[in-house]
């Protein structure tokens, strides 16, 4: 466990009347370092959960261990998540907000770390 992280606390969802772009947020989790918004998506792969992650101090997030821990603690250790680097024409970059797409339980990508080595 990293030093300085408090326990996750579920906080109220954003008011859709004030933040229409966040109307699909299902849950919001916060600790003393991060805030994470959880958004469900129905896809051809099944029920995918989007984690929108930002630091409370608005600094960039670039620690892989932090992202792995967030995924594990909010949606579970046995779920696979991916981070997408979109085509330039699809890029949305309004803040230091990071997105993990957590795949359905039991879903296996046709590639992965098991193939390295």
FENMOZI-V831736 format. One record per residue. PSI is psi in whole degrees, -180 to 180 (none if undefined). Layout:
BEGIN
psi->(PSI,PSI)
END
This chain:
BEGIN
psi->(134,147,144,-2,131,172,153,141,132,128,163,145,155,146,116,-26,-34,-31,75,-32,-14,18,-24,3,125,-37,155,129,143,142,-166,-6,-42,158,136,125,134,125,120,148,133,124,174,-16,-8,-158,106,136,127,126,118,115,133,155,148,-30,5,13,158,148,116,33,110,-40,-36,-46,-41,-44,-42,-48,-47,-46,-29,-40,-7,146,-25,9,145,139,153,152,137,134,99,167,148,-36,-16,3,131,119,76,-15,174,69,128,148,127,139,109,120,163,152,135,-9,133,128,153,8,167,-174,-24,-19,-9,135,none)
END
